[in-house]
């Protein structure tokens, strides 16, 4: 069995930021990434994804994004950035290594890999994100619907839906962005339980993220005060609000959530029905931590990790990085995950020094 100082599970933005912080603390982390490259879920997002934060506010610690700092990077730019970031790290990054279980082993842990490999360590950081666990709400009639149903995790581009009747479910940034681009190829409706809430992307000539950083709100430790994370408003420079109110052939309309799906039809709240070809669920994700099931009490029955600011209260040496509202509103973002990673690294370094 191989013995290592610390194991980081996940080679996306959270895992890479954690590896950077651990290396900075003088440790030699091993990063285990299930896919064939260290870029996390970014290569699998839809083709037209564009960040809502400028490049200057979208970088991990130790490496600026490069290029125009005020531009809003696209998906492939983020993938290229993360790939370059991984190449510069002083860390052992092992792609194609899927973790299937973490077991308690004396004062440390045994990390079991798909295929039979094992690593022994005194510290584990769960940084595998949530992309592997798309949230699919129990919508009325969903099981009987004969049309195409896919989550935003499986959506790539509007081309396959040309000429179709499509409904997108969700009220967040991704839902609005997907609905807006779909409307250029199909007749699209955005279905939400409440009206979409918009926040201006620029205030007094500056991007919103400038003000979040300047005021300290971006890093404020509010996560521990929240029982349920609040809904995130859609950041908008005016395009998306206009698209939802224009009511033209190439813009989506917004309707209250439908009341039922049947064979190939949707019934709206006002009782009208119509044929529906496809349903896209832009309904978010949940933490993907199946490998922690053997550590009793680490996750709750719904699969959510029990933690205090990212630290397991029952398993010394187990940390989480990259959870939504783990500590602040930016915990699960490129710009903010480095702060939580640094805290996890400090706690791990202190523990290893004691033991």
Buried (B, 14 or more C-beta within 10 A) or exposed (E): EEEBBBBBBBBBBBBBBBBBBBBBBEBEBBBBBBBEBBBBBBBBBBEBBEBBBBBBBBBBBBBEBEEEEEBBBEBEBBBBBBBEBBEEBEBEBBBEBBBBBBEBBEEBBBBBBEEEBEBBBBBBBBBBBBBBBBBBEEBEBBEEBEBBBBBBBEBEEBEEBEEBBBBBBBBBBBBBBBBBBBBEBBBBBBBBEEEBEBEBBBEEEEBBBBBBBEEEEBBBEBBEEEEEBEEBBBBBEEEBBEBBEEEEEEBBBBBEBBBBBBEEBBBBEEEEEBEBBBBBBBBBBBBBBBBBEBBEEBBEEEBEBEBEBBBBEEBBBBBBBBBBBBBBBBBBBBBBBBBBBBBBBBBBBEBBEEE
